[in-house]
Amino acid sequence: MKGEELERLYSVSAQLKKGLEHISTGRVEIGRVWIQEAARALSILLAIVESENGKE
């Protein structure tokens, strides 16, 4: 995994954490949106990594 991909993974982790924080404080809808965005970003990152692994 490249440095850029690792940074994106850390960003996804931060988004998930933020979403869970919102949910735990009662802002469920906001938390849900954060988690959905993190899931989309993770899906894109996985597609990129799989594509690069297929080229090797």
C-alpha distance matrix in Angstrom:
0.0 3.8 6.7 8.2 6.2 6.6 10.1 10.7 10.0 12.5 14.7 15.0 15.9 18.5 19.9 20.4 22.1 24.2 25.3 26.3 28.2 30.1 30.9 32.2 34.5 36.0 34.2 33.0 32.8 30.8 28.4 28.1 27.1 24.4 23.0 23.4 21.5 18.6 18.7 18.7 15.8 13.7 15.1 14.2 10.5 10.6 12.6 10.3 7.4 10.4 11.9 9.4 9.4 13.2 13.6 12.6
3.8 0.0 3.8 5.4 5.2 6.2 8.7 10.0 10.6 12.5 14.3 15.4 16.6 18.6 20.1 21.3 22.8 24.5 25.9 27.3 28.8 30.6 31.8 33.1 35.1 36.7 34.7 33.8 33.4 31.0 29.0 28.9 27.6 24.7 23.9 24.2 21.9 19.2 19.9 19.5 16.2 14.9 16.5 14.8 11.3 12.5 14.0 10.9 9.1 12.6 13.1 10.3 11.4 14.9 14.5 13.8
6.7 3.8 0.0 3.8 5.4 5.0 6.2 8.7 9.8 10.6 12.4 14.3 15.3 16.6 18.5 20.1 21.1 22.6 24.4 25.9 27.0 28.8 30.5 31.6 33.2 35.1 33.2 32.6 32.3 29.7 27.7 28.1 26.7 23.6 23.1 23.9 21.3 18.7 20.0 19.8 16.2 15.4 17.7 16.0 12.5 14.4 16.2 13.3 12.0 15.7 16.3 13.8 15.1 18.6 18.1 17.5
8.2 5.4 3.8 0.0 3.8 5.4 5.1 6.4 8.7 9.9 10.6 12.6 14.4 15.4 16.7 18.7 20.1 21.1 22.7 24.7 25.8 27.2 28.9 30.4 31.9 33.5 31.2 30.7 30.0 27.3 25.7 26.0 24.2 21.2 21.1 21.5 18.6 16.4 17.9 17.1 13.4 13.4 15.5 13.3 10.2 12.9 14.3 11.3 11.0 14.8 15.1 13.1 15.2 18.2 17.8 18.0
6.2 5.2 5.4 3.8 0.0 3.8 5.4 5.0 6.2 8.7 9.7 10.5 12.4 14.3 15.2 16.6 18.5 19.9 21.1 22.8 24.4 25.8 27.1 28.7 30.6 32.0 29.8 28.9 28.3 25.9 24.0 23.9 22.4 19.6 18.9 19.2 16.7 14.1 15.0 14.6 11.1 10.3 12.3 10.6 7.1 9.4 11.2 8.7 8.0 11.8 12.7 11.2 12.8 15.9 16.2 16.6
6.6 6.2 5.0 5.4 3.8 0.0 3.8 5.4 5.0 6.3 8.6 9.8 10.5 12.4 14.3 15.4 16.6 18.4 20.0 21.2 22.6 24.5 25.9 27.0 28.9 30.7 28.9 28.1 28.0 25.6 23.3 23.7 22.6 19.4 18.6 19.6 17.4 14.3 15.6 16.0 12.5 11.2 14.0 13.1 9.5 11.3 14.0 12.0 10.6 14.2 15.7 14.1 15.0 18.4 19.0 18.7
10.1 8.7 6.2 5.1 5.4 3.8 0.0 3.8 5.4 5.1 6.2 8.7 9.8 10.6 12.4 14.4 15.3 16.5 18.5 20.1 21.0 22.7 24.5 25.7 27.2 29.1 27.0 26.7 26.4 23.6 21.7 22.4 21.0 17.7 17.6 18.7 16.0 13.4 15.5 15.6 11.9 11.7 14.8 13.6 10.6 13.2 15.6 13.6 13.1 16.8 17.9 16.5 18.0 21.2 21.5 21.7
10.7 10.0 8.7 6.4 5.0 5.4 3.8 0.0 3.8 5.4 4.9 6.3 8.6 9.8 10.5 12.4 14.2 15.2 16.5 18.5 19.9 21.1 22.7 24.4 25.9 27.3 25.1 24.4 23.8 21.2 19.4 19.7 18.0 15.0 14.8 15.4 12.6 10.2 12.1 11.9 8.1 8.3 11.3 10.0 7.4 10.5 12.7 11.2 11.4 14.8 15.9 15.3 17.0 19.9 20.5 21.2
10.0 10.6 9.8 8.7 6.2 5.0 5.4 3.8 0.0 3.8 5.3 5.1 6.3 8.7 9.8 10.7 12.4 14.3 15.4 16.7 18.5 20.1 21.3 22.6 24.7 26.2 24.3 23.3 23.2 21.0 18.6 18.8 17.8 14.7 13.7 14.8 12.8 9.5 11.0 11.9 8.6 7.2 10.7 10.6 7.7 9.6 12.7 11.9 11.2 14.3 16.3 15.8 16.6 19.7 20.9 21.3
12.5 12.5 10.6 9.9 8.7 6.3 5.1 5.4 3.8 0.0 3.8 5.4 5.0 6.2 8.7 9.9 10.5 12.3 14.2 15.4 16.5 18.5 20.1 21.0 22.8 24.7 23.0 22.6 22.8 20.2 17.8 18.7 17.9 14.4 13.9 15.8 13.8 10.5 12.9 14.2 11.0 10.2 13.9 14.0 11.3 13.4 16.5 15.5 14.9 18.0 20.0 19.2 20.1 23.3 24.3 24.4
14.7 14.3 12.4 10.6 9.7 8.6 6.2 4.9 5.3 3.8 0.0 3.8 5.3 5.0 6.2 8.7 9.8 10.5 12.3 14.3 15.3 16.6 18.5 20.0 21.3 23.0 20.8 20.5 20.2 17.4 15.5 16.5 15.1 11.6 11.8 13.5 10.9 8.3 11.3 12.0 8.9 9.4 13.0 12.7 10.9 13.7 16.3 15.5 15.7 18.8 20.3 20.0 21.4 24.3 25.2 25.9
15.0 15.4 14.3 12.6 10.5 9.8 8.7 6.3 5.1 5.4 3.8 0.0 3.8 5.4 5.0 6.2 8.6 9.8 10.5 12.4 14.2 15.4 16.6 18.4 20.2 21.4 19.4 18.4 18.2 15.9 13.6 13.9 12.9 9.7 8.9 10.4 8.5 5.1 7.7 9.2 6.6 6.4 10.1 10.8 9.4 11.6 14.4 14.4 14.7 17.2 19.1 19.4 20.5 23.1 24.6 25.4
15.9 16.6 15.3 14.4 12.4 10.5 9.8 8.6 6.3 5.0 5.3 3.8 0.0 3.8 5.4 5.2 6.2 8.6 9.9 10.7 12.3 14.4 15.5 16.5 18.6 20.3 18.9 18.1 18.6 16.4 13.5 14.4 14.3 10.8 9.7 12.3 11.1 7.6 9.9 12.3 10.2 9.2 12.9 14.1 12.3 13.8 17.1 17.2 16.8 19.3 21.6 21.6 22.2 25.1 26.7 27.1
18.5 18.6 16.6 15.4 14.3 12.4 10.6 9.8 8.7 6.2 5.0 5.4 3.8 0.0 3.8 5.4 5.1 6.1 8.6 9.9 10.5 12.4 14.3 15.3 16.7 18.7 17.0 16.9 17.4 14.6 12.2 14.0 13.5 9.7 9.9 12.8 11.2 8.5 11.8 13.7 11.6 11.7 15.4 16.1 14.7 16.8 19.7 19.6 19.6 22.3 24.3 24.2 25.2 28.0 29.4 29.9
19.9 20.1 18.5 16.7 15.2 14.3 12.4 10.5 9.8 8.7 6.2 5.0 5.4 3.8 0.0 3.8 5.4 5.1 6.1 8.7 9.8 10.6 12.4 14.3 15.6 16.9 14.7 14.3 14.2 11.5 9.3 10.6 9.8 6.0 6.6 9.2 7.7 5.6 9.1 10.9 9.5 10.4 13.6 14.5 14.0 16.1 18.7 19.0 19.6 22.0 23.8 24.3 25.5 27.9 29.5 30.4
20.4 21.3 20.1 18.7 16.6 15.4 14.4 12.4 10.7 9.9 8.7 6.2 5.2 5.4 3.8 0.0 3.8 5.4 5.1 6.2 8.6 9.9 10.6 12.3 14.4 15.6 14.0 12.9 13.6 11.7 8.5 9.4 9.9 6.7 5.3 8.7 8.7 6.0 8.4 11.3 10.7 10.4 13.4 15.3 14.7 16.0 18.9 19.8 19.9 21.9 24.2 24.9 25.6 28.0 29.9 30.7
22.1 22.8 21.1 20.1 18.5 16.6 15.3 14.2 12.4 10.5 9.8 8.6 6.2 5.1 5.4 3.8 0.0 3.8 5.4 5.2 6.2 8.7 9.9 10.5 12.5 14.5 13.5 13.2 14.6 12.4 9.2 11.3 12.2 8.8 8.4 12.1 12.0 9.6 12.2 15.0 14.0 13.8 17.0 18.7 17.8 19.2 22.2 22.8 22.7 24.9 27.3 27.6 28.2 30.9 32.7 33.2
24.2 24.5 22.6 21.1 19.9 18.4 16.5 15.2 14.3 12.3 10.5 9.8 8.6 6.1 5.1 5.4 3.8 0.0 3.8 5.5 5.0 6.3 8.7 9.9 10.8 12.7 11.0 11.4 12.4 9.5 7.1 10.0 10.2 6.9 8.1 11.6 11.1 9.9 12.9 15.1 14.4 15.0 18.1 19.4 19.0 20.9 23.5 24.0 24.4 26.7 28.8 29.2 30.2 32.7 34.4 35.2
25.3 25.9 24.4 22.7 21.1 20.0 18.5 16.5 15.4 14.2 12.3 10.5 9.9 8.6 6.1 5.1 5.4 3.8 0.0 3.8 5.4 5.2 6.3 8.7 10.1 10.9 9.0 8.4 9.3 7.1 3.9 6.3 7.4 4.8 5.3 8.8 9.4 8.8 11.1 13.5 13.7 14.3 16.9 18.7 18.8 20.3 22.8 23.9 24.4 26.3 28.4 29.3 30.2 32.4 34.4 35.4
26.3 27.3 25.9 24.7 22.8 21.2 20.1 18.5 16.7 15.4 14.3 12.4 10.7 9.9 8.7 6.2 5.2 5.5 3.8 0.0 3.8 5.4 5.0 6.1 8.6 9.9 9.4 8.6 10.8 9.6 6.0 8.3 10.5 8.4 7.7 11.4 12.6 11.3 13.0 16.1 16.3 16.2 18.8 21.0 20.8 21.8 24.6 25.9 26.0 27.7 30.1 31.0 31.4 33.8 35.9 36.7
28.2 28.8 27.0 25.8 24.4 22.6 21.0 19.9 18.5 16.5 15.3 14.2 12.3 10.5 9.8 8.6 6.2 5.0 5.4 3.8 0.0 3.8 5.5 5.2 6.3 8.8 8.6 9.3 11.7 9.9 7.2 10.5 12.2 10.0 10.5 14.1 14.8 13.8 16.1 18.8 18.7 18.9 21.8 23.6 23.2 24.6 27.4 28.3 28.5 30.5 32.8 33.4 34.1 36.6 38.5 39.2
30.1 30.6 28.8 27.2 25.8 24.5 22.7 21.1 20.1 18.5 16.6 15.4 14.4 12.4 10.6 9.9 8.7 6.3 5.2 5.4 3.8 0.0 3.8 5.5 5.3 6.5 5.0 6.3 8.4 6.5 4.7 8.4 9.9 8.7 10.0 13.0 13.8 13.8 16.1 18.3 18.7 19.5 22.0 23.7 23.9 25.5 27.9 29.0 29.6 31.5 33.5 34.5 35.4 37.6 39.5 40.5
30.9 31.8 30.5 28.9 27.1 25.9 24.5 22.7 21.3 20.1 18.5 16.6 15.5 14.3 12.4 10.6 9.9 8.7 6.3 5.0 5.5 3.8 0.0 3.8 5.4 5.2 5.1 4.4 7.6 7.5 5.0 7.4 10.2 9.8 9.9 12.7 14.6 14.5 15.9 18.5 19.5 19.8 21.9 24.2 24.6 25.6 28.1 29.6 30.0 31.5 33.8 35.0 35.6 37.7 39.9 40.9
32.2 33.1 31.6 30.4 28.7 27.0 25.7 24.4 22.6 21.0 20.0 18.4 16.5 15.3 14.3 12.3 10.5 9.9 8.7 6.1 5.2 5.5 3.8 0.0 3.8 5.5 7.3 7.7 11.2 10.9 8.6 11.1 13.9 13.0 12.9 16.1 17.7 17.1 18.6 21.6 22.2 22.1 24.5 26.8 26.8 27.7 30.5 31.9 32.0 33.6 36.1 37.0 37.4 39.7 41.9 42.7
34.5 35.1 33.2 31.9 30.6 28.9 27.2 25.9 24.7 22.8 21.3 20.2 18.6 16.7 15.6 14.4 12.5 10.8 10.1 8.6 6.3 5.3 5.4 3.8 0.0 3.8 5.8 7.9 11.1 10.4 9.3 12.4 14.6 13.8 14.7 17.7 19.0 18.9 20.8 23.3 23.8 24.3 26.8 28.7 28.9 30.2 32.8 33.9 34.3 36.1 38.4 39.3 39.9 42.2 44.3 45.1
36.0 36.7 35.1 33.5 32.0 30.7 29.1 27.3 26.2 24.7 23.0 21.4 20.3 18.7 16.9 15.6 14.5 12.7 10.9 9.9 8.8 6.5 5.2 5.5 3.8 0.0 3.8 5.5 8.7 9.2 8.8 11.1 13.5 13.8 14.6 17.0 18.7 19.2 20.7 23.0 24.1 24.8 26.8 28.9 29.5 30.6 33.0 34.4 35.1 36.6 38.8 40.0 40.7 42.7 44.9 46.0
34.2 34.7 33.2 31.2 29.8 28.9 27.0 25.1 24.3 23.0 20.8 19.4 18.9 17.0 14.7 14.0 13.5 11.0 9.0 9.4 8.6 5.0 5.1 7.3 5.8 3.8 0.0 3.8 5.7 5.6 6.2 8.7 10.3 10.9 12.4 14.4 15.8 16.8 18.5 20.4 21.5 22.6 24.5 26.3 27.1 28.6 30.7 32.0 33.0 34.6 36.5 37.8 38.8 40.7 42.7 44.0
33.0 33.8 32.6 30.7 28.9 28.1 26.7 24.4 23.3 22.6 20.5 18.4 18.1 16.9 14.3 12.9 13.2 11.4 8.4 8.6 9.3 6.3 4.4 7.7 7.9 5.5 3.8 0.0 3.8 5.5 5.0 6.0 8.7 9.9 10.4 12.1 14.2 15.2 16.2 18.3 19.9 20.7 22.3 24.4 25.5 26.5 28.5 30.3 31.2 32.4 34.5 36.0 36.8 38.5 40.8 42.2
32.8 33.4 32.3 30.0 28.3 28.0 26.4 23.8 23.2 22.8 20.2 18.2 18.6 17.4 14.2 13.6 14.6 12.4 9.3 10.8 11.7 8.4 7.6 11.2 11.1 8.7 5.7 3.8 0.0 3.8 5.4 5.0 6.4 8.8 9.9 10.5 12.5 14.3 15.3 16.7 18.6 19.9 21.1 22.9 24.4 25.7 27.3 29.0 30.4 31.5 33.2 35.0 36.1 37.6 39.7 41.4
30.8 31.0 29.7 27.3 25.9 25.6 23.6 21.2 21.0 20.2 17.4 15.9 16.4 14.6 11.5 11.7 12.4 9.5 7.1 9.6 9.9 6.5 7.5 10.9 10.4 9.2 5.6 5.5 3.8 0.0 3.8 5.4 5.2 6.4 8.8 10.0 10.8 12.6 14.4 15.6 16.8 18.5 20.2 21.6 22.8 24.5 26.2 27.5 28.9 30.5 32.0 33.5 34.8 36.5 38.3 39.9
28.4 29.0 27.7 25.7 24.0 23.3 21.7 19.4 18.6 17.8 15.5 13.6 13.5 12.2 9.3 8.5 9.2 7.1 3.9 6.0 7.2 4.7 5.0 8.6 9.3 8.8 6.2 5.0 5.4 3.8 0.0 3.8 5.4 5.1 6.2 8.6 10.0 10.6 12.4 14.4 15.4 16.4 18.4 20.2 21.0 22.4 24.5 25.9 26.8 28.4 30.3 31.7 32.6 34.5 36.6 37.9
28.1 28.9 28.1 26.0 23.9 23.7 22.4 19.7 18.8 18.7 16.5 13.9 14.4 14.0 10.6 9.4 11.3 10.0 6.3 8.3 10.5 8.4 7.4 11.1 12.4 11.1 8.7 6.0 5.0 5.4 3.8 0.0 3.8 5.5 5.1 6.1 8.6 9.8 10.5 12.4 14.3 15.2 16.4 18.5 19.9 20.9 22.7 24.5 25.6 26.8 28.6 30.4 31.3 32.8 35.0 36.6
27.1 27.6 26.7 24.2 22.4 22.6 21.0 18.0 17.8 17.9 15.1 12.9 14.3 13.5 9.8 9.9 12.2 10.2 7.4 10.5 12.2 9.9 10.2 13.9 14.6 13.5 10.3 8.7 6.4 5.2 5.4 3.8 0.0 3.8 5.4 5.1 6.2 8.6 9.8 10.6 12.3 14.2 15.3 16.7 18.4 19.9 21.3 22.8 24.4 25.8 27.2 28.9 30.2 31.7 33.6 35.4
24.4 24.7 23.6 21.2 19.6 19.4 17.7 15.0 14.7 14.4 11.6 9.7 10.8 9.7 6.0 6.7 8.8 6.9 4.8 8.4 10.0 8.7 9.8 13.0 13.8 13.8 10.9 9.9 8.8 6.4 5.1 5.5 3.8 0.0 3.8 5.5 5.2 6.2 8.7 10.0 10.6 12.3 14.3 15.6 16.5 18.3 20.2 21.3 22.5 24.3 25.9 27.1 28.4 30.3 32.1 33.6
23.0 23.9 23.1 21.1 18.9 18.6 17.6 14.8 13.7 13.9 11.8 8.9 9.7 9.9 6.6 5.3 8.4 8.1 5.3 7.7 10.5 10.0 9.9 12.9 14.7 14.6 12.4 10.4 9.9 8.8 6.2 5.1 5.4 3.8 0.0 3.8 5.4 5.0 6.2 8.7 9.8 10.4 12.2 14.3 15.1 16.2 18.4 19.9 20.8 22.2 24.2 25.6 26.5 28.3 30.5 31.8
23.4 24.2 23.9 21.5 19.2 19.6 18.7 15.4 14.8 15.8 13.5 10.4 12.3 12.8 9.2 8.7 12.1 11.6 8.8 11.4 14.1 13.0 12.7 16.1 17.7 17.0 14.4 12.1 10.5 10.0 8.6 6.1 5.1 5.5 3.8 0.0 3.8 5.4 5.0 6.3 8.7 9.8 10.6 12.5 14.3 15.3 16.7 18.6 20.0 21.1 22.7 24.6 25.7 27.0 29.2 30.9
21.5 21.9 21.3 18.6 16.7 17.4 16.0 12.6 12.8 13.8 10.9 8.5 11.1 11.2 7.7 8.7 12.0 11.1 9.4 12.6 14.8 13.8 14.6 17.7 19.0 18.7 15.8 14.2 12.5 10.8 10.0 8.6 6.2 5.2 5.4 3.8 0.0 3.8 5.4 5.1 6.2 8.6 9.9 10.7 12.3 14.2 15.5 16.7 18.5 20.0 21.3 22.8 24.4 25.9 27.6 29.4
18.6 19.2 18.7 16.4 14.1 14.3 13.4 10.2 9.5 10.5 8.3 5.1 7.6 8.5 5.6 6.0 9.6 9.9 8.8 11.3 13.8 13.8 14.5 17.1 18.9 19.2 16.8 15.2 14.3 12.6 10.6 9.8 8.6 6.2 5.0 5.4 3.8 0.0 3.8 5.4 5.1 6.1 8.5 9.9 10.4 12.1 14.2 15.3 16.3 18.1 19.8 21.0 22.2 24.2 26.0 27.4
18.7 19.9 20.0 17.9 15.0 15.6 15.5 12.1 11.0 12.9 11.3 7.7 9.9 11.8 9.1 8.4 12.2 12.9 11.1 13.0 16.1 16.1 15.9 18.6 20.8 20.7 18.5 16.2 15.3 14.4 12.4 10.5 9.8 8.7 6.2 5.0 5.4 3.8 0.0 3.8 5.5 5.1 6.1 8.7 9.8 10.4 12.3 14.3 15.3 16.3 18.3 20.0 20.8 22.4 24.6 26.2
18.7 19.5 19.8 17.1 14.6 16.0 15.6 11.9 11.9 14.2 12.0 9.2 12.3 13.7 10.9 11.3 15.0 15.1 13.5 16.1 18.8 18.3 18.5 21.6 23.3 23.0 20.4 18.3 16.7 15.6 14.4 12.4 10.6 10.0 8.7 6.3 5.1 5.4 3.8 0.0 3.8 5.4 5.1 6.3 8.7 9.9 10.7 12.5 14.4 15.4 16.6 18.6 20.0 21.2 23.1 25.1
15.8 16.2 16.2 13.4 11.1 12.5 11.9 8.1 8.6 11.0 8.9 6.6 10.2 11.6 9.5 10.7 14.0 14.4 13.7 16.3 18.7 18.7 19.5 22.2 23.8 24.1 21.5 19.9 18.6 16.8 15.4 14.3 12.3 10.6 9.8 8.7 6.2 5.1 5.5 3.8 0.0 3.8 5.4 5.2 6.2 8.6 10.0 10.7 12.4 14.2 15.4 16.7 18.3 20.0 21.6 23.3
13.7 14.9 15.4 13.4 10.3 11.2 11.7 8.3 7.2 10.2 9.4 6.4 9.2 11.7 10.4 10.4 13.8 15.0 14.3 16.2 18.9 19.5 19.8 22.1 24.3 24.8 22.6 20.7 19.9 18.5 16.4 15.2 14.2 12.3 10.4 9.8 8.6 6.1 5.1 5.4 3.8 0.0 3.8 5.4 5.0 6.1 8.6 9.8 10.5 12.1 14.1 15.3 16.2 18.2 20.1 21.5
15.1 16.5 17.7 15.5 12.3 14.0 14.8 11.3 10.7 13.9 13.0 10.1 12.9 15.4 13.6 13.4 17.0 18.1 16.9 18.8 21.8 22.0 21.9 24.5 26.8 26.8 24.5 22.3 21.1 20.2 18.4 16.4 15.3 14.3 12.2 10.6 9.9 8.5 6.1 5.1 5.4 3.8 0.0 3.8 5.5 5.2 6.3 8.7 10.0 10.5 12.3 14.4 15.3 16.5 18.7 20.5
14.2 14.8 16.0 13.3 10.6 13.1 13.6 10.0 10.6 14.0 12.7 10.8 14.1 16.1 14.5 15.3 18.7 19.4 18.7 21.0 23.6 23.7 24.2 26.8 28.7 28.9 26.3 24.4 22.9 21.6 20.2 18.5 16.7 15.6 14.3 12.5 10.7 9.9 8.7 6.3 5.2 5.4 3.8 0.0 3.8 5.4 5.1 6.3 8.7 9.9 10.6 12.5 14.3 15.4 17.0 19.1
10.5 11.3 12.5 10.2 7.1 9.5 10.6 7.4 7.7 11.3 10.9 9.4 12.3 14.7 14.0 14.7 17.8 19.0 18.8 20.8 23.2 23.9 24.6 26.8 28.9 29.5 27.1 25.5 24.4 22.8 21.0 19.9 18.4 16.5 15.1 14.3 12.3 10.4 9.8 8.7 6.2 5.0 5.5 3.8 0.0 3.8 5.4 5.1 6.2 8.6 9.8 10.7 12.3 14.2 15.7 17.2
10.6 12.5 14.4 12.9 9.4 11.3 13.2 10.5 9.6 13.4 13.7 11.6 13.8 16.8 16.1 16.0 19.2 20.9 20.3 21.8 24.6 25.5 25.6 27.7 30.2 30.6 28.6 26.5 25.7 24.5 22.4 20.9 19.9 18.3 16.2 15.3 14.2 12.1 10.4 9.9 8.6 6.1 5.2 5.4 3.8 0.0 3.8 5.4 5.1 6.0 8.4 9.9 10.4 12.1 14.4 15.7
12.6 14.0 16.2 14.3 11.2 14.0 15.6 12.7 12.7 16.5 16.3 14.4 17.1 19.7 18.7 18.9 22.2 23.5 22.8 24.6 27.4 27.9 28.1 30.5 32.8 33.0 30.7 28.5 27.3 26.2 24.5 22.7 21.3 20.2 18.4 16.7 15.5 14.2 12.3 10.7 10.0 8.6 6.3 5.1 5.4 3.8 0.0 3.8 5.5 5.1 6.0 8.6 9.8 10.5 12.6 14.8
10.3 10.9 13.3 11.3 8.7 12.0 13.6 11.2 11.9 15.5 15.5 14.4 17.2 19.6 19.0 19.8 22.8 24.0 23.9 25.9 28.3 29.0 29.6 31.9 33.9 34.4 32.0 30.3 29.0 27.5 25.9 24.5 22.8 21.3 19.9 18.6 16.7 15.3 14.3 12.5 10.7 9.8 8.7 6.3 5.1 5.4 3.8 0.0 3.8 5.5 5.1 6.2 8.6 9.9 10.9 13.0
7.4 9.1 12.0 11.0 8.0 10.6 13.1 11.4 11.2 14.9 15.7 14.7 16.8 19.6 19.6 19.9 22.7 24.4 24.4 26.0 28.5 29.6 30.0 32.0 34.3 35.1 33.0 31.2 30.4 28.9 26.8 25.6 24.4 22.5 20.8 20.0 18.5 16.3 15.3 14.4 12.4 10.5 10.0 8.7 6.2 5.1 5.5 3.8 0.0 3.8 5.4 5.1 6.1 8.6 10.0 11.1
10.4 12.6 15.7 14.8 11.8 14.2 16.8 14.8 14.3 18.0 18.8 17.2 19.3 22.3 22.0 21.9 24.9 26.7 26.3 27.7 30.5 31.5 31.5 33.6 36.1 36.6 34.6 32.4 31.5 30.5 28.4 26.8 25.8 24.3 22.2 21.1 20.0 18.1 16.3 15.4 14.2 12.1 10.5 9.9 8.6 6.0 5.1 5.5 3.8 0.0 3.8 5.5 5.0 6.1 8.8 10.3
11.9 13.1 16.3 15.1 12.7 15.7 17.9 15.9 16.3 20.0 20.3 19.1 21.6 24.3 23.8 24.2 27.3 28.8 28.4 30.1 32.8 33.5 33.8 36.1 38.4 38.8 36.5 34.5 33.2 32.0 30.3 28.6 27.2 25.9 24.2 22.7 21.3 19.8 18.3 16.6 15.4 14.1 12.3 10.6 9.8 8.4 6.0 5.1 5.4 3.8 0.0 3.8 5.5 5.2 6.6 9.2
9.4 10.3 13.8 13.1 11.2 14.1 16.5 15.3 15.8 19.2 20.0 19.4 21.6 24.2 24.3 24.9 27.6 29.2 29.3 31.0 33.4 34.5 35.0 37.0 39.3 40.0 37.8 36.0 35.0 33.5 31.7 30.4 28.9 27.1 25.6 24.6 22.8 21.0 20.0 18.6 16.7 15.3 14.4 12.5 10.7 9.9 8.6 6.2 5.1 5.5 3.8 0.0 3.8 5.4 5.2 6.9
9.4 11.4 15.1 15.2 12.8 15.0 18.0 17.0 16.6 20.1 21.4 20.5 22.2 25.2 25.5 25.6 28.2 30.2 30.2 31.4 34.1 35.4 35.6 37.4 39.9 40.7 38.8 36.8 36.1 34.8 32.6 31.3 30.2 28.4 26.5 25.7 24.4 22.2 20.8 20.0 18.3 16.2 15.3 14.3 12.3 10.4 9.8 8.6 6.1 5.0 5.5 3.8 0.0 3.8 5.4 5.5
13.2 14.9 18.6 18.2 15.9 18.4 21.2 19.9 19.7 23.3 24.3 23.1 25.1 28.0 27.9 28.0 30.9 32.7 32.4 33.8 36.6 37.6 37.7 39.7 42.2 42.7 40.7 38.5 37.6 36.5 34.5 32.8 31.7 30.3 28.3 27.0 25.9 24.2 22.4 21.2 20.0 18.2 16.5 15.4 14.2 12.1 10.5 9.9 8.6 6.1 5.2 5.4 3.8 0.0 3.8 5.5
13.6 14.5 18.1 17.8 16.2 19.0 21.5 20.5 20.9 24.3 25.2 24.6 26.7 29.4 29.5 29.9 32.7 34.4 34.4 35.9 38.5 39.5 39.9 41.9 44.3 44.9 42.7 40.8 39.7 38.3 36.6 35.0 33.6 32.1 30.5 29.2 27.6 26.0 24.6 23.1 21.6 20.1 18.7 17.0 15.7 14.4 12.6 10.9 10.0 8.8 6.6 5.2 5.4 3.8 0.0 3.8
12.6 13.8 17.5 18.0 16.6 18.7 21.7 21.2 21.3 24.4 25.9 25.4 27.1 29.9 30.4 30.7 33.2 35.2 35.4 36.7 39.2 40.5 40.9 42.7 45.1 46.0 44.0 42.2 41.4 39.9 37.9 36.6 35.4 33.6 31.8 30.9 29.4 27.4 26.2 25.1 23.3 21.5 20.5 19.1 17.2 15.7 14.8 13.0 11.1 10.3 9.2 6.9 5.5 5.5 3.8 0.0
